[in-house]
Amino acid sequence: MNTSIPPFRESIQLEPTSGDESYAAILSDTTLGQRLRLDERGLQVARLLDRPQSLSELAERMGAEPANAQNVVQVFARLHLLDT
């Protein structure tokens, strides 16, 4: 993924959990009717998909290596959550 990563589509909503659950947040897609449970890494990436950016820029914003974000971005892309 050397090209620009688009942000989430506008219909995507991030719902934090109360802390009692085994996951960090839920990502809701009101257009496609999907709900996705996120772990801490997924939540971290989701919070940063607010603008178009390269994978290396995303990783830099996370304070991590690009490989740490790439799998999460690929899952989001396969689920059609990104504004493509």
Backbone bond lengths (Angstrom), bond angles and torsions (degrees), N, CA, C in turn:
res aa  C-N    CA-C-N  psi(-1)  N-CA   C-N-CA  omega(-1)  CA-C   N-CA-C  phi
1 M - - - 1.453 - - 1.514 110.34 -
2 N 1.297 116.27 76.02 1.454 120.11 178.63 1.518 111.78 -90.24
3 T 1.312 117.68 -12.81 1.447 120.97 -179.81 1.527 110.11 -83.11
4 S 1.298 114.55 176.03 1.457 120.44 -179.09 1.530 110.75 -68.82
5 I 1.310 115.83 134.91 1.458 122.11 175.59 1.525 106.47 -90.21
6 P 1.325 117.56 122.03 1.463 118.76 179.06 1.526 111.17 -73.92
7 P 1.317 116.86 161.12 1.471 119.61 175.19 1.532 109.68 -74.55
8 F 1.324 116.24 177.23 1.460 120.60 174.12 1.518 110.21 -64.63
9 R 1.341 115.99 155.31 1.461 120.12 171.17 1.534 107.98 -66.20
10 E 1.306 116.68 157.45 1.470 120.63 -176.06 1.526 113.04 -64.75
11 S 1.330 117.79 -22.68 1.469 120.23 -177.93 1.525 113.13 -81.45
12 I 1.323 117.58 -0.67 1.461 121.42 -178.47 1.534 109.33 -83.63
13 Q 1.327 114.99 132.13 1.460 120.56 179.14 1.522 109.33 -125.93
14 L 1.305 115.99 140.14 1.458 122.92 178.59 1.522 108.38 -104.48
15 E 1.325 116.23 122.81 1.457 121.92 -177.54 1.530 109.23 -115.86
16 P 1.318 118.21 102.38 1.473 120.37 177.95 1.529 110.34 -63.43
17 T 1.320 115.76 152.55 1.460 120.68 178.05 1.518 109.67 -93.35
18 S 1.309 115.10 169.90 1.469 120.21 -179.28 1.524 111.78 -79.06
19 G 1.329 117.13 -7.59 1.452 120.39 -179.63 1.516 113.10 100.94
20 D 1.324 117.38 -11.89 1.461 121.74 179.92 1.527 112.28 -85.01
21 E 1.323 117.15 -17.93 1.447 121.94 -176.20 1.526 111.48 -82.54
22 S 1.324 115.58 168.01 1.464 121.17 179.65 1.529 111.90 -88.26
23 Y 1.310 117.70 8.39 1.458 122.75 178.84 1.527 108.83 -132.53
24 A 1.319 115.74 162.08 1.470 120.34 -172.35 1.526 114.13 -85.44
25 A 1.338 116.78 -32.89 1.461 120.72 -176.82 1.521 109.22 -165.69
26 I 1.320 114.99 170.75 1.458 121.43 174.21 1.516 107.18 -120.66
27 L 1.318 114.88 133.55 1.457 121.87 175.07 1.517 106.88 -100.47
28 S 1.319 118.20 120.43 1.459 122.70 -178.25 1.515 110.19 -109.71
29 D 1.315 114.93 132.41 1.459 121.95 175.77 1.518 106.73 -111.62
30 T 1.325 116.25 100.79 1.461 120.20 -175.31 1.524 112.50 -71.17
31 T 1.315 118.18 -23.79 1.464 121.22 179.56 1.523 111.66 -75.08
32 L 1.325 117.33 -48.67 1.464 121.66 -177.74 1.520 113.00 -94.73
33 G 1.315 117.78 -2.47 1.460 121.60 178.14 1.522 113.55 67.13
34 Q 1.311 117.34 36.66 1.462 121.78 179.23 1.517 110.65 -106.02
35 R 1.329 115.44 149.49 1.461 122.04 171.87 1.515 106.60 -134.21
36 L 1.315 116.52 132.80 1.456 122.18 -175.78 1.523 109.33 -129.10
37 R 1.324 116.94 124.98 1.464 120.70 175.57 1.522 108.51 -78.93
38 L 1.319 115.97 133.66 1.462 121.68 -178.48 1.519 111.26 -112.03
39 D 1.321 115.75 139.76 1.457 120.13 169.70 1.530 107.49 -84.92
40 E 1.315 117.04 -175.87 1.472 120.35 -177.55 1.531 112.12 -59.85
41 R 1.339 117.33 -41.84 1.473 120.16 179.95 1.525 110.35 -65.65
42 G 1.322 117.21 -43.19 1.463 120.77 177.99 1.511 111.89 -60.78
43 L 1.318 116.54 -40.83 1.461 121.30 177.72 1.516 110.74 -65.13
44 Q 1.317 117.01 -42.11 1.464 120.86 179.91 1.530 110.47 -60.93
45 V 1.324 117.04 -46.03 1.468 120.88 179.03 1.521 109.86 -65.83
46 A 1.334 117.24 -44.95 1.468 121.02 -178.15 1.527 111.95 -57.84
47 R 1.308 117.28 -40.37 1.470 120.66 -179.69 1.524 112.08 -65.18
48 L 1.318 117.20 -24.08 1.463 120.79 -176.20 1.526 113.86 -97.92
49 L 1.324 117.73 -2.57 1.466 120.15 178.54 1.526 110.33 -87.79
50 D 1.314 114.65 56.71 1.458 122.68 -177.02 1.520 113.17 -101.82
51 R 1.339 116.14 -4.09 1.467 120.66 -178.66 1.526 108.53 -162.00
52 P 1.338 117.43 161.32 1.473 119.01 175.35 1.527 109.41 -64.74
53 Q 1.349 115.95 140.40 1.460 120.21 -178.88 1.521 109.05 -164.10
54 S 1.303 115.84 159.84 1.462 120.32 176.08 1.526 108.90 -80.71
55 L 1.315 115.77 164.53 1.461 120.12 177.46 1.523 110.52 -61.88
56 S 1.323 117.41 -40.11 1.461 119.61 179.84 1.531 111.26 -66.52
57 E 1.330 117.59 -35.93 1.466 120.10 176.81 1.530 110.61 -67.06
58 L 1.330 116.59 -42.27 1.459 120.62 177.30 1.523 110.17 -60.02
59 A 1.327 116.50 -46.43 1.467 120.77 179.79 1.526 111.13 -62.00
60 E 1.319 116.73 -39.67 1.466 120.31 178.78 1.528 110.59 -63.85
61 R 1.333 116.84 -41.78 1.463 120.52 178.08 1.532 111.29 -64.38
62 M 1.346 115.95 -30.92 1.465 121.12 178.32 1.516 111.80 -79.28
63 G 1.335 116.61 -21.76 1.451 120.37 -173.28 1.514 110.64 74.81
64 A 1.345 115.95 36.04 1.464 121.11 -175.28 1.531 109.78 -139.33
65 E 1.314 115.98 176.30 1.462 122.28 175.46 1.530 109.46 -79.32
66 P 1.342 118.00 149.52 1.469 120.49 179.29 1.525 113.98 -53.93
67 A 1.312 117.76 -36.31 1.469 120.24 -179.55 1.527 111.86 -61.39
68 N 1.315 117.01 -27.55 1.464 120.70 -179.66 1.526 112.30 -69.22
69 A 1.312 117.65 -24.46 1.464 121.42 179.95 1.526 112.50 -100.97
70 Q 1.303 117.20 -24.93 1.456 121.54 -171.17 1.529 113.29 -59.28
71 N 1.319 118.19 -46.31 1.468 119.59 -178.72 1.520 111.82 -62.89
72 V 1.317 116.65 -40.24 1.466 120.51 179.90 1.524 109.74 -64.83
73 V 1.314 117.55 -44.93 1.464 121.66 179.22 1.524 109.92 -61.50
74 Q 1.321 117.73 -40.39 1.465 121.11 179.57 1.530 111.10 -63.35
75 V 1.325 117.29 -40.23 1.470 120.19 176.95 1.523 109.94 -63.54
76 F 1.329 117.78 -46.74 1.459 121.22 178.41 1.532 110.86 -58.74
77 A 1.330 117.04 -40.26 1.458 121.14 179.74 1.539 110.74 -65.88
78 R 1.333 117.39 -44.10 1.474 120.99 179.97 1.533 111.68 -62.57
79 L 1.307 116.85 -30.31 1.468 121.48 179.96 1.531 112.19 -87.52
80 H 1.328 116.70 5.19 1.480 122.94 177.90 1.527 112.50 60.75
81 L 1.326 116.19 38.32 1.461 121.07 179.43 1.520 113.04 -89.81
82 L 1.331 116.46 -17.67 1.468 120.69 -177.17 1.526 111.09 -88.60
83 D 1.298 116.05 151.64 1.467 122.95 -176.90 1.530 110.06 -81.23
84 T 1.335 115.02 78.49 1.477 119.91 -179.09 1.505 111.99 -102.16
